[in-house]
Amino acid sequence: MSTALRIAGATVTAPRRIAGEANPVMLLRPEKLAIRRPGQDAAGTTNRLPGTIAEAIYLGSGSKYEVRLADGSMAIVRSPLTGDSFGLGDKVELCFDGADAKLLADDSSADATLT
């Protein structure tokens, strides 16, 4: 059974549910997020979150991007150098497979950064 969540103004799906009536919090590893230009093909992913590049850091073997999502929350993405590069203010979409999302019950103390 899958769960549909509203995150940063978009509906995303994850293949599992959490027990009880608690609101779910979604956790994703940065390497499980693909960063694309809006509308660009993202084969194999079922979810997209729109955002804007807030910080771009060159790491030698890749880049680290901090993306501000529509609701103001931040996501951290690691991208290999073989992919597109992005600059501050660029509009992007974060793409991921729902199977990579981990759902936990929200205890109101979770960090709002997607990492």
Biopython code that builds the backbone (N, CA, C, O; Angstrom):
import numpy as np
from Bio.PDB.StructureBuilder import StructureBuilder

atoms = [
    (1, "MET", "N", (0.845, -1.167, 0.000)),
    (1, "MET", "CA", (0.000, 0.000, 0.000)),
    (1, "MET", "C", (0.895, 1.236, 0.000)),
    (1, "MET", "O", (1.875, 1.283, 0.745)),
    (2, "SER", "N", (0.582, 2.223, -0.809)),
    (2, "SER", "CA", (1.415, 3.420, -0.896)),
    (2, "SER", "C", (0.781, 4.569, -0.115)),
    (2, "SER", "O", (-0.398, 4.538, 0.239)),
    (3, "THR", "N", (1.601, 5.571, 0.136)),
    (3, "THR", "CA", (1.170, 6.763, 0.849)),
    (3, "THR", "C", (1.402, 7.966, -0.042)),
    (3, "THR", "O", (2.479, 8.112, -0.621)),
    (4, "ALA", "N", (0.410, 8.824, -0.159)),
    (4, "ALA", "CA", (0.560, 10.088, -0.887)),
    (4, "ALA", "C", (0.748, 11.196, 0.139)),
    (4, "ALA", "O", (-0.034, 11.316, 1.082)),
    (5, "LEU", "N", (1.788, 12.008, -0.047)),
    (5, "LEU", "CA", (2.115, 13.094, 0.876)),
    (5, "LEU", "C", (2.143, 14.411, 0.131)),
    (5, "LEU", "O", (2.494, 14.450, -1.049)),
    (6, "ARG", "N", (1.776, 15.499, 0.808)),
    (6, "ARG", "CA", (1.948, 16.841, 0.257)),
    (6, "ARG", "C", (3.241, 17.385, 0.832)),
    (6, "ARG", "O", (3.355, 17.578, 2.043)),
    (7, "ILE", "N", (4.218, 17.632, -0.034)),
    (7, "ILE", "CA", (5.508, 18.162, 0.385)),
    (7, "ILE", "C", (5.860, 19.316, -0.536)),
    (7, "ILE", "O", (5.852, 19.177, -1.759)),
    (8, "ALA", "N", (6.161, 20.431, 0.053)),
    (8, "ALA", "CA", (6.594, 21.608, -0.700)),
    (8, "ALA", "C", (5.659, 21.933, -1.862)),
    (8, "ALA", "O", (6.104, 22.311, -2.945)),
    (9, "GLY", "N", (4.358, 21.781, -1.620)),
    (9, "GLY", "CA", (3.380, 22.128, -2.628)),
    (9, "GLY", "C", (3.152, 21.083, -3.708)),
    (9, "GLY", "O", (2.377, 21.312, -4.636)),
    (10, "ALA", "N", (3.818, 19.935, -3.599)),
    (10, "ALA", "CA", (3.659, 18.870, -4.597)),
    (10, "ALA", "C", (3.191, 17.589, -3.893)),
    (10, "ALA", "O", (3.452, 17.392, -2.707)),
    (11, "THR", "N", (2.512, 16.740, -4.628)),
    (11, "THR", "CA", (2.118, 15.438, -4.090)),
    (11, "THR", "C", (3.157, 14.418, -4.501)),
    (11, "THR", "O", (3.475, 14.284, -5.683)),
    (12, "VAL", "N", (3.688, 13.694, -3.520)),
    (12, "VAL", "CA", (4.661, 12.643, -3.781)),
    (12, "VAL", "C", (4.124, 11.344, -3.211)),
    (12, "VAL", "O", (3.297, 11.355, -2.300)),
    (13, "THR", "N", (4.593, 10.221, -3.747)),
    (13, "THR", "CA", (4.147, 8.925, -3.254)),
    (13, "THR", "C", (5.326, 8.098, -2.777)),
    (13, "THR", "O", (6.422, 8.163, -3.333)),
    (14, "ALA", "N", (5.079, 7.332, -1.751)),
    (14, "ALA", "CA", (6.044, 6.379, -1.208)),
    (14, "ALA", "C", (5.320, 5.044, -1.075)),
    (14, "ALA", "O", (4.118, 5.022, -0.811)),
    (15, "PRO", "N", (6.029, 3.929, -1.253)),
    (15, "PRO", "CA", (5.355, 2.631, -1.302)),
    (15, "PRO", "C", (4.914, 2.079, 0.047)),
    (15, "PRO", "O", (4.251, 1.042, 0.085)),
    (16, "ARG", "N", (5.253, 2.726, 1.144)),
    (16, "ARG", "CA", (4.910, 2.200, 2.457)),
    (16, "ARG", "C", (4.040, 3.181, 3.219)),
    (16, "ARG", "O", (3.911, 4.345, 2.839)),
    (17, "ARG", "N", (3.447, 2.699, 4.293)),
    (17, "ARG", "CA", (2.669, 3.532, 5.205)),
    (17, "ARG", "C", (3.305, 3.441, 6.581)),
    (17, "ARG", "O", (4.080, 2.526, 6.856)),
    (18, "ILE", "N", (2.975, 4.388, 7.438)),
    (18, "ILE", "CA", (3.412, 4.287, 8.823)),
    (18, "ILE", "C", (2.217, 3.862, 9.656)),
    (18, "ILE", "O", (1.070, 4.079, 9.265)),
    (19, "ALA", "N", (2.486, 3.257, 10.802)),
    (19, "ALA", "CA", (1.412, 2.764, 11.671)),
    (19, "ALA", "C", (0.685, 3.930, 12.330)),
    (19, "ALA", "O", (1.275, 4.983, 12.570)),
    (20, "GLY", "N", (-0.568, 3.741, 12.614)),
    (20, "GLY", "CA", (-1.345, 4.732, 13.342)),
    (20, "GLY", "C", (-1.762, 5.910, 12.496)),
    (20, "GLY", "O", (-1.743, 5.864, 11.266)),
    (21, "GLU", "N", (-2.142, 6.970, 13.193)),
    (21, "GLU", "CA", (-2.665, 8.168, 12.535)),
    (21, "GLU", "C", (-1.659, 9.312, 12.474)),
    (21, "GLU", "O", (-2.015, 10.420, 12.072)),
    (22, "ALA", "N", (-0.419, 9.066, 12.863)),
    (22, "ALA", "CA", (0.588, 10.132, 12.888)),
    (22, "ALA", "C", (0.859, 10.662, 11.484)),
    (22, "ALA", "O", (0.764, 9.927, 10.501)),
    (23, "ASN", "N", (1.200, 11.952, 11.405)),
    (23, "ASN", "CA", (1.618, 12.541, 10.137)),
    (23, "ASN", "C", (3.002, 12.001, 9.788)),
    (23, "ASN", "O", (3.866, 11.920, 10.661)),
    (24, "PRO", "N", (3.224, 11.635, 8.543)),
    (24, "PRO", "CA", (4.538, 11.104, 8.163)),
    (24, "PRO", "C", (5.544, 12.205, 7.833)),
    (24, "PRO", "O", (5.184, 13.280, 7.353)),
    (25, "VAL", "N", (6.805, 11.906, 8.103)),
    (25, "VAL", "CA", (7.937, 12.719, 7.684)),
    (25, "VAL", "C", (8.712, 11.873, 6.697)),
    (25, "VAL", "O", (8.952, 10.693, 6.952)),
    (26, "MET", "N", (9.110, 12.454, 5.570)),
    (26, "MET", "CA", (9.830, 11.709, 4.544)),
    (26, "MET", "C", (11.314, 12.022, 4.625)),
    (26, "MET", "O", (11.708, 13.186, 4.689)),
    (27, "LEU", "N", (12.134, 10.980, 4.624)),
    (27, "LEU", "CA", (13.583, 11.123, 4.635)),
    (27, "LEU", "C", (14.147, 10.543, 3.356)),
    (27, "LEU", "O", (13.727, 9.475, 2.909)),
    (28, "LEU", "N", (15.106, 11.251, 2.763)),
    (28, "LEU", "CA", (15.782, 10.795, 1.542)),
    (28, "LEU", "C", (17.271, 11.060, 1.670)),
    (28, "LEU", "O", (17.669, 12.110, 2.175)),
    (29, "ARG", "N", (18.086, 10.142, 1.230)),
    (29, "ARG", "CA", (19.528, 10.356, 1.168)),
    (29, "ARG", "C", (19.824, 11.312, 0.008)),
    (29, "ARG", "O", (19.178, 11.209, -1.034)),
    (30, "PRO", "N", (20.785, 12.244, 0.156)),
    (30, "PRO", "CA", (21.083, 13.200, -0.920)),
    (30, "PRO", "C", (21.437, 12.538, -2.247)),
    (30, "PRO", "O", (21.098, 13.063, -3.308)),
    (31, "GLU", "N", (22.112, 11.396, -2.203)),
    (31, "GLU", "CA", (22.499, 10.729, -3.449)),
    (31, "GLU", "C", (21.320, 10.041, -4.140)),
    (31, "GLU", "O", (21.452, 9.598, -5.281)),
    (32, "LYS", "N", (20.178, 9.946, -3.471)),
    (32, "LYS", "CA", (18.981, 9.351, -4.071)),
    (32, "LYS", "C", (18.138, 10.374, -4.813)),
    (32, "LYS", "O", (17.176, 10.012, -5.490)),
    (33, "LEU", "N", (18.490, 11.653, -4.692)),
    (33, "LEU", "CA", (17.787, 12.710, -5.406)),
    (33, "LEU", "C", (18.520, 13.030, -6.698)),
    (33, "LEU", "O", (19.742, 13.179, -6.706)),
    (34, "ALA", "N", (17.781, 13.132, -7.776)),
    (34, "ALA", "CA", (18.350, 13.594, -9.053)),
    (34, "ALA", "C", (17.866, 15.019, -9.262)),
    (34, "ALA", "O", (16.703, 15.332, -9.008)),
    (35, "ILE", "N", (18.748, 15.866, -9.719)),
    (35, "ILE", "CA", (18.394, 17.260, -9.957)),
    (35, "ILE", "C", (18.324, 17.491, -11.464)),
    (35, "ILE", "O", (19.253, 17.160, -12.200)),
    (36, "ARG", "N", (17.217, 18.060, -11.904)),
    (36, "ARG", "CA", (16.967, 18.263, -13.330)),
    (36, "ARG", "C", (16.419, 19.663, -13.565)),
    (36, "ARG", "O", (15.914, 20.315, -12.650)),
    (37, "ARG", "N", (16.531, 20.108, -14.807)),
    (37, "ARG", "CA", (15.867, 21.348, -15.200)),
    (37, "ARG", "C", (14.367, 21.051, -15.313)),
    (37, "ARG", "O", (13.999, 19.929, -15.662)),
    (38, "PRO", "N", (13.497, 22.019, -15.030)),
    (38, "PRO", "CA", (12.053, 21.772, -15.103)),
    (38, "PRO", "C", (11.641, 21.172, -16.444)),
    (38, "PRO", "O", (12.013, 21.675, -17.504)),
    (39, "GLY", "N", (10.873, 20.099, -16.380)),
    (39, "GLY", "CA", (10.375, 19.434, -17.581)),
    (39, "GLY", "C", (11.334, 18.458, -18.222)),
    (39, "GLY", "O", (10.945, 17.730, -19.135)),
    (40, "GLN", "N", (12.588, 18.420, -17.770)),
    (40, "GLN", "CA", (13.579, 17.504, -18.340)),
    (40, "GLN", "C", (13.235, 16.070, -17.961)),
    (40, "GLN", "O", (12.735, 15.821, -16.864)),
    (41, "ASP", "N", (13.498, 15.132, -18.855)),
    (41, "ASP", "CA", (13.212, 13.721, -18.613)),
    (41, "ASP", "C", (13.970, 13.233, -17.387)),
    (41, "ASP", "O", (15.145, 13.550, -17.202)),
    (42, "ALA", "N", (13.290, 12.463, -16.557)),
    (42, "ALA", "CA", (13.901, 11.856, -15.368)),
    (42, "ALA", "C", (13.441, 10.405, -15.294)),
    (42, "ALA", "O", (12.682, 10.033, -14.399)),
    (43, "ALA", "N", (13.895, 9.602, -16.225)),
    (43, "ALA", "CA", (13.478, 8.204, -16.315)),
    (43, "ALA", "C", (13.708, 7.475, -15.002)),
    (43, "ALA", "O", (14.731, 7.664, -14.345)),
    (44, "GLY", "N", (12.748, 6.641, -14.627)),
    (44, "GLY", "CA", (12.877, 5.813, -13.432)),
    (44, "GLY", "C", (12.478, 6.511, -12.143)),
    (44, "GLY", "O", (12.559, 5.908, -11.073)),
    (45, "THR", "N", (12.050, 7.764, -12.215)),
    (45, "THR", "CA", (11.615, 8.454, -11.006)),
    (45, "THR", "C", (10.121, 8.706, -11.068)),
    (45, "THR", "O", (9.563, 8.933, -12.142)),
    (46, "THR", "N", (9.482, 8.665, -9.918)),
    (46, "THR", "CA", (8.036, 8.846, -9.883)),
    (46, "THR", "C", (7.611, 10.151, -9.229)),
    (46, "THR", "O", (6.442, 10.528, -9.300)),
    (47, "ASN", "N", (8.545, 10.839, -8.597)),
    (47, "ASN", "CA", (8.204, 12.048, -7.850)),
    (47, "ASN", "C", (9.086, 13.214, -8.260)),
    (47, "ASN", "O", (10.264, 13.040, -8.573)),
    (48, "ARG", "N", (8.492, 14.424, -8.254)),
    (48, "ARG", "CA", (9.231, 15.648, -8.597)),
    (48, "ARG", "C", (8.836, 16.748, -7.622)),
    (48, "ARG", "O", (7.657, 16.955, -7.335)),
    (49, "LEU", "N", (9.851, 17.449, -7.119)),
    (49, "LEU", "CA", (9.622, 18.603, -6.255)),
    (49, "LEU", "C", (10.285, 19.818, -6.895)),
    (49, "LEU", "O", (11.492, 19.789, -7.138)),
    (50, "PRO", "N", (9.532, 20.891, -7.177)),
    (50, "PRO", "CA", (10.140, 22.084, -7.763)),
    (50, "PRO", "C", (10.890, 22.890, -6.716)),
    (50, "PRO", "O", (10.494, 22.931, -5.551)),
    (51, "GLY", "N", (11.973, 23.532, -7.136)),
    (51, "GLY", "CA", (12.748, 24.357, -6.225)),
    (51, "GLY", "C", (13.673, 25.300, -6.958)),
    (51, "GLY", "O", (13.669, 25.374, -8.186)),
    (52, "THR", "N", (14.476, 26.031, -6.174)),
    (52, "THR", "CA", (15.417, 27.016, -6.687)),
    (52, "THR", "C", (16.770, 26.793, -6.016)),
    (52, "THR", "O", (16.838, 26.568, -4.808)),
    (53, "ILE", "N", (17.845, 26.855, -6.803)),
    (53, "ILE", "CA", (19.191, 26.670, -6.263)),
    (53, "ILE", "C", (19.510, 27.833, -5.319)),
    (53, "ILE", "O", (19.504, 28.995, -5.724)),
    (54, "ALA", "N", (19.790, 27.499, -4.048)),
    (54, "ALA", "CA", (20.146, 28.501, -3.044)),
    (54, "ALA", "C", (21.646, 28.521, -2.787)),
    (54, "ALA", "O", (22.191, 29.544, -2.373)),
    (55, "GLU", "N", (22.322, 27.394, -3.032)),
    (55, "GLU", "CA", (23.763, 27.315, -2.852)),
    (55, "GLU", "C", (24.306, 26.215, -3.741)),
    (55, "GLU", "O", (23.682, 25.165, -3.892)),
    (56, "ALA", "N", (25.473, 26.456, -4.332)),
    (56, "ALA", "CA", (26.140, 25.476, -5.190)),
    (56, "ALA", "C", (27.596, 25.395, -4.762)),
    (56, "ALA", "O", (28.299, 26.405, -4.710)),
    (57, "ILE", "N", (28.044, 24.169, -4.452)),
    (57, "ILE", "CA", (29.413, 23.972, -3.968)),
    (57, "ILE", "C", (30.086, 22.902, -4.814)),
    (57, "ILE", "O", (29.581, 21.786, -4.934)),
    (58, "TYR", "N", (31.215, 23.244, -5.394)),
    (58, "TYR", "CA", (32.020, 22.281, -6.158)),
    (58, "TYR", "C", (32.819, 21.455, -5.160)),
    (58, "TYR", "O", (33.500, 22.015, -4.301)),
    (59, "LEU", "N", (32.746, 20.118, -5.262)),
    (59, "LEU", "CA", (33.412, 19.230, -4.318)),
    (59, "LEU", "C", (34.575, 18.446, -4.923)),
    (59, "LEU", "O", (35.143, 17.592, -4.243)),
    (60, "GLY", "N", (34.940, 18.701, -6.151)),
    (60, "GLY", "CA", (36.015, 17.958, -6.796)),
    (60, "GLY", "C", (35.468, 16.807, -7.624)),
    (60, "GLY", "O", (35.634, 16.786, -8.843)),
    (61, "SER", "N", (34.817, 15.853, -6.974)),
    (61, "SER", "CA", (34.255, 14.707, -7.688)),
    (61, "SER", "C", (32.793, 14.928, -8.065)),
    (61, "SER", "O", (32.191, 14.088, -8.735)),
    (62, "GLY", "N", (32.229, 16.032, -7.645)),
    (62, "GLY", "CA", (30.837, 16.333, -7.927)),
    (62, "GLY", "C", (30.480, 17.694, -7.365)),
    (62, "GLY", "O", (31.355, 18.491, -7.028)),
    (63, "SER", "N", (29.207, 17.946, -7.270)),
    (63, "SER", "CA", (28.712, 19.201, -6.717)),
    (63, "SER", "C", (27.662, 18.916, -5.664)),
    (63, "SER", "O", (26.962, 17.904, -5.708)),
    (64, "LYS", "N", (27.572, 19.832, -4.717)),
    (64, "LYS", "CA", (26.533, 19.777, -3.687)),
    (64, "LYS", "C", (25.654, 20.998, -3.881)),
    (64, "LYS", "O", (26.149, 22.122, -3.959)),
    (65, "TYR", "N", (24.364, 20.779, -3.957)),
    (65, "TYR", "CA", (23.421, 21.872, -4.134)),
    (65, "TYR", "C", (22.459, 21.913, -2.963)),
    (65, "TYR", "O", (21.983, 20.881, -2.490)),
    (66, "GLU", "N", (22.182, 23.123, -2.505)),
    (66, "GLU", "CA", (21.101, 23.328, -1.557)),
    (66, "GLU", "C", (19.966, 23.944, -2.356)),
    (66, "GLU", "O", (20.130, 24.974, -3.008)),
    (67, "VAL", "N", (18.808, 23.291, -2.291)),
    (67, "VAL", "CA", (17.653, 23.697, -3.083)),
    (67, "VAL", "C", (16.539, 24.135, -2.142)),
    (67, "VAL", "O", (16.129, 23.389, -1.254)),
    (68, "ARG", "N", (16.050, 25.371, -2.353)),
    (68, "ARG", "CA", (14.916, 25.867, -1.574)),
    (68, "ARG", "C", (13.642, 25.406, -2.286)),
    (68, "ARG", "O", (13.416, 25.724, -3.454)),
    (69, "LEU", "N", (12.820, 24.654, -1.560)),
    (69, "LEU", "CA", (11.573, 24.145, -2.119)),
    (69, "LEU", "C", (10.471, 25.185, -1.985)),
    (69, "LEU", "O", (10.645, 26.196, -1.305)),
    (70, "ALA", "N", (9.342, 24.938, -2.629)),
    (70, "ALA", "CA", (8.248, 25.907, -2.692)),
    (70, "ALA", "C", (7.741, 26.322, -1.317)),
    (70, "ALA", "O", (7.270, 27.447, -1.153)),
    (71, "ASP", "N", (7.829, 25.432, -0.322)),
    (71, "ASP", "CA", (7.336, 25.762, 1.013)),
    (71, "ASP", "C", (8.405, 26.403, 1.891)),
    (71, "ASP", "O", (8.167, 26.650, 3.073)),
    (72, "GLY", "N", (9.594, 26.679, 1.320)),
    (72, "GLY", "CA", (10.676, 27.301, 2.066)),
    (72, "GLY", "C", (11.645, 26.313, 2.698)),
    (72, "GLY", "O", (12.706, 26.715, 3.175)),
    (73, "SER", "N", (11.301, 25.031, 2.710)),
    (73, "SER", "CA", (12.216, 24.032, 3.257)),
    (73, "SER", "C", (13.394, 23.842, 2.306)),
    (73, "SER", "O", (13.325, 24.205, 1.132)),
    (74, "MET", "N", (14.472, 23.270, 2.830)),
    (74, "MET", "CA", (15.691, 23.085, 2.049)),
    (74, "MET", "C", (15.949, 21.602, 1.815)),
    (74, "MET", "O", (15.657, 20.762, 2.666)),
    (75, "ALA", "N", (16.499, 21.300, 0.652)),
    (75, "ALA", "CA", (16.933, 19.939, 0.323)),
    (75, "ALA", "C", (18.384, 20.011, -0.109)),
    (75, "ALA", "O", (18.797, 20.969, -0.763)),
    (76, "ILE", "N", (19.156, 19.004, 0.254)),
    (76, "ILE", "CA", (20.560, 18.913, -0.145)),
    (76, "ILE", "C", (20.681, 17.794, -1.163)),
    (76, "ILE", "O", (20.186, 16.687, -0.950)),
    (77, "VAL", "N", (21.351, 18.096, -2.281)),
    (77, "VAL", "CA", (21.507, 17.138, -3.373)),
    (77, "VAL", "C", (22.981, 17.037, -3.732)),
    (77, "VAL", "O", (23.671, 18.050, -3.845)),
    (78, "ARG", "N", (23.453, 15.826, -3.908)),
    (78, "ARG", "CA", (24.799, 15.601, -4.431)),
    (78, "ARG", "C", (24.659, 15.150, -5.873)),
    (78, "ARG", "O", (23.866, 14.262, -6.185)),
    (79, "SER", "N", (25.442, 15.774, -6.754)),
    (79, "SER", "CA", (25.343, 15.489, -8.182)),
    (79, "SER", "C", (26.735, 15.228, -8.747)),
    (79, "SER", "O", (27.673, 15.965, -8.442)),
    (80, "PRO", "N", (26.882, 14.170, -9.580)),
    (80, "PRO", "CA", (28.192, 13.905, -10.191)),
    (80, "PRO", "C", (28.533, 14.983, -11.220)),
    (80, "PRO", "O", (27.647, 15.660, -11.740)),
    (81, "LEU", "N", (29.817, 15.131, -11.503)),
    (81, "LEU", "CA", (30.246, 16.130, -12.484)),
    (81, "LEU", "C", (29.759, 15.821, -13.886)),
    (81, "LEU", "O", (29.758, 16.703, -14.744)),
    (82, "THR", "N", (29.345, 14.587, -14.139)),
    (82, "THR", "CA", (28.856, 14.213, -15.468)),
    (82, "THR", "C", (27.476, 14.788, -15.751)),
    (82, "THR", "O", (27.043, 14.805, -16.904)),
    (83, "GLY", "N", (26.778, 15.260, -14.723)),
    (83, "GLY", "CA", (25.448, 15.822, -14.909)),
    (83, "GLY", "C", (25.500, 17.302, -15.239)),
    (83, "GLY", "O", (26.576, 17.889, -15.353)),
    (84, "ASP", "N", (24.322, 17.901, -15.390)),
    (84, "ASP", "CA", (24.223, 19.345, -15.619)),
    (84, "ASP", "C", (24.772, 20.089, -14.409)),
    (84, "ASP", "O", (24.756, 19.571, -13.292)),
    (85, "SER", "N", (25.257, 21.299, -14.637)),
    (85, "SER", "CA", (25.642, 22.155, -13.525)),
    (85, "SER", "C", (24.606, 23.270, -13.406)),
    (85, "SER", "O", (23.983, 23.666, -14.391)),
    (86, "PHE", "N", (24.435, 23.765, -12.191)),
    (86, "PHE", "CA", (23.410, 24.758, -11.910)),
    (86, "PHE", "C", (24.024, 25.912, -11.130)),
    (86, "PHE", "O", (25.005, 25.731, -10.407)),
    (87, "GLY", "N", (23.448, 27.088, -11.279)),
    (87, "GLY", "CA", (23.917, 28.276, -10.574)),
    (87, "GLY", "C", (22.853, 28.811, -9.639)),
    (87, "GLY", "O", (21.698, 28.385, -9.680)),
    (88, "LEU", "N", (23.250, 29.742, -8.801)),
    (88, "LEU", "CA", (22.324, 30.355, -7.860)),
    (88, "LEU", "C", (21.117, 30.932, -8.589)),
    (88, "LEU", "O", (21.252, 31.626, -9.597)),
    (89, "GLY", "N", (19.949, 30.633, -8.064)),
    (89, "GLY", "CA", (18.712, 31.156, -8.634)),
    (89, "GLY", "C", (18.101, 30.306, -9.727)),
    (89, "GLY", "O", (16.971, 30.567, -10.140)),
    (90, "ASP", "N", (18.814, 29.290, -10.214)),
    (90, "ASP", "CA", (18.256, 28.415, -11.262)),
    (90, "ASP", "C", (17.047, 27.652, -10.731)),
    (90, "ASP", "O", (17.060, 27.158, -9.603)),
    (91, "LYS", "N", (16.003, 27.558, -11.554)),
    (91, "LYS", "CA", (14.825, 26.748, -11.238)),
    (91, "LYS", "C", (15.158, 25.298, -11.577)),
    (91, "LYS", "O", (15.709, 25.017, -12.641)),
    (92, "VAL", "N", (14.821, 24.373, -10.665)),
    (92, "VAL", "CA", (15.118, 22.956, -10.851)),
    (92, "VAL", "C", (13.957, 22.112, -10.348)),
    (92, "VAL", "O", (13.020, 22.616, -9.729)),
    (93, "GLU", "N", (14.040, 20.817, -10.629)),
    (93, "GLU", "CA", (13.138, 19.828, -10.051)),
    (93, "GLU", "C", (13.991, 18.745, -9.413)),
    (93, "GLU", "O", (14.972, 18.287, -9.998)),
    (94, "LEU", "N", (13.609, 18.339, -8.211)),
    (94, "LEU", "CA", (14.258, 17.217, -7.549)),
    (94, "LEU", "C", (13.412, 15.980, -7.843)),
    (94, "LEU", "O", (12.215, 15.948, -7.556)),
    (95, "CYS", "N", (14.049, 14.968, -8.418)),
    (95, "CYS", "CA", (13.353, 13.771, -8.846)),
    (95, "CYS", "C", (13.842, 12.589, -8.022)),
    (95, "CYS", "O", (15.035, 12.467, -7.744)),
    (96, "PHE", "N", (12.916, 11.719, -7.634)),
    (96, "PHE", "CA", (13.297, 10.544, -6.859)),
    (96, "PHE", "C", (12.242, 9.464, -6.985)),
    (96, "PHE", "O", (11.080, 9.729, -7.294)),
    (97, "ASP", "N", (12.674, 8.255, -6.740)),
    (97, "ASP", "CA", (11.790, 7.100, -6.730)),
    (97, "ASP", "C", (11.207, 6.968, -5.333)),
    (97, "ASP", "O", (11.938, 7.045, -4.346)),
    (98, "GLY", "N", (9.915, 6.773, -5.241)),
    (98, "GLY", "CA", (9.263, 6.631, -3.942)),
    (98, "GLY", "C", (9.831, 5.500, -3.101)),
    (98, "GLY", "O", (9.763, 5.553, -1.873)),
    (99, "ALA", "N", (10.390, 4.475, -3.739)),
    (99, "ALA", "CA", (10.965, 3.353, -2.992)),
    (99, "ALA", "C", (12.182, 3.793, -2.174)),
    (99, "ALA", "O", (12.562, 3.104, -1.227)),
    (100, "ASP", "N", (12.797, 4.920, -2.521)),
    (100, "ASP", "CA", (13.958, 5.422, -1.783)),
    (100, "ASP", "C", (13.566, 6.280, -0.586)),
    (100, "ASP", "O", (14.420, 6.632, 0.229)),
    (101, "ALA", "N", (12.295, 6.617, -0.472)),
    (101, "ALA", "CA", (11.819, 7.447, 0.631)),
    (101, "ALA", "C", (11.587, 6.590, 1.866)),
    (101, "ALA", "O", (11.023, 5.499, 1.778)),
    (102, "LYS", "N", (12.022, 7.084, 3.005)),
    (102, "LYS", "CA", (11.773, 6.439, 4.297)),
    (102, "LYS", "C", (10.752, 7.282, 5.032)),
    (102, "LYS", "O", (10.928, 8.494, 5.158)),
    (103, "LEU", "N", (9.699, 6.670, 5.515)),
    (103, "LEU", "CA", (8.658, 7.392, 6.233)),
    (103, "LEU", "C", (8.759, 7.107, 7.725)),
    (103, "LEU", "O", (8.868, 5.956, 8.148)),
    (104, "LEU", "N", (8.722, 8.173, 8.510)),
    (104, "LEU", "CA", (8.730, 8.078, 9.968)),
    (104, "LEU", "C", (7.571, 8.911, 10.498)),
    (104, "LEU", "O", (7.095, 9.829, 9.829)),
    (105, "ALA", "N", (7.124, 8.581, 11.705)),
    (105, "ALA", "CA", (6.078, 9.383, 12.337)),
    (105, "ALA", "C", (6.663, 10.727, 12.741)),
    (105, "ALA", "O", (7.759, 10.785, 13.298)),
    (106, "ASP", "N", (5.940, 11.808, 12.464)),
    (106, "ASP", "CA", (6.387, 13.160, 12.801)),
    (106, "ASP", "C", (6.202, 13.380, 14.295)),
    (106, "ASP", "O", (5.084, 13.329, 14.810)),
    (107, "ASP", "N", (7.322, 13.629, 14.991)),
    (107, "ASP", "CA", (7.242, 13.907, 16.427)),
    (107, "ASP", "C", (7.413, 15.403, 16.704)),
    (107, "ASP", "O", (7.668, 15.799, 17.842)),
    (108, "SER", "N", (7.276, 16.226, 15.676)),
    (108, "SER", "CA", (7.360, 17.690, 15.738)),
    (108, "SER", "C", (8.760, 18.209, 16.051)),
    (108, "SER", "O", (8.939, 19.414, 16.223)),
    (109, "SER", "N", (9.766, 17.315, 16.128)),
    (109, "SER", "CA", (11.120, 17.800, 16.384)),
    (109, "SER", "C", (12.060, 17.477, 15.227)),
    (109, "SER", "O", (13.270, 17.680, 15.330)),
    (110, "ALA", "N", (11.505, 16.977, 14.130)),
    (110, "ALA", "CA", (12.331, 16.602, 12.985)),
    (110, "ALA", "C", (12.900, 17.845, 12.310)),
    (110, "ALA", "O", (12.245, 18.885, 12.237)),
    (111, "ASP", "N", (14.132, 17.720, 11.816)),
    (111, "ASP", "CA", (14.773, 18.777, 11.040)),
    (111, "ASP", "C", (14.020, 18.888, 9.713)),
    (111, "ASP", "O", (13.741, 17.868, 9.082)),
    (112, "ALA", "N", (13.694, 20.077, 9.289)),
    (112, "ALA", "CA", (12.921, 20.266, 8.058)),
    (112, "ALA", "C", (13.763, 20.175, 6.806)),
    (112, "ALA", "O", (13.221, 20.276, 5.705)),
    (113, "THR", "N", (15.075, 19.988, 6.928)),
    (113, "THR", "CA", (15.940, 19.879, 5.760)),
    (113, "THR", "C", (15.895, 18.469, 5.216)),
    (113, "THR", "O", (16.087, 17.513, 5.969)),
    (114, "LEU", "N", (15.645, 18.315, 3.922)),
    (114, "LEU", "CA", (15.680, 16.995, 3.289)),
    (114, "LEU", "C", (17.126, 16.646, 3.029)),
    (114, "LEU", "O", (17.762, 17.251, 2.166)),
    (115, "THR", "N", (17.660, 15.682, 3.759)),
    (115, "THR", "CA", (19.055, 15.263, 3.570)),
    (115, "THR", "C", (19.144, 13.764, 3.496)),
    (115, "THR", "O", (20.236, 13.218, 3.339)),
]
sb = StructureBuilder()
sb.init_structure("model")
sb.init_model(0)
sb.init_chain("A")
sb.init_seg("    ")
for serial, (resi, resn, name, xyz) in enumerate(atoms, 1):
    if name == "N":
        sb.init_residue(resn, " ", resi, " ")
    sb.init_atom(name, np.array(xyz, "f"), 0.0, 1.0, " ", f" {name:<3s}", serial, name[0])
structure = sb.get_structure()
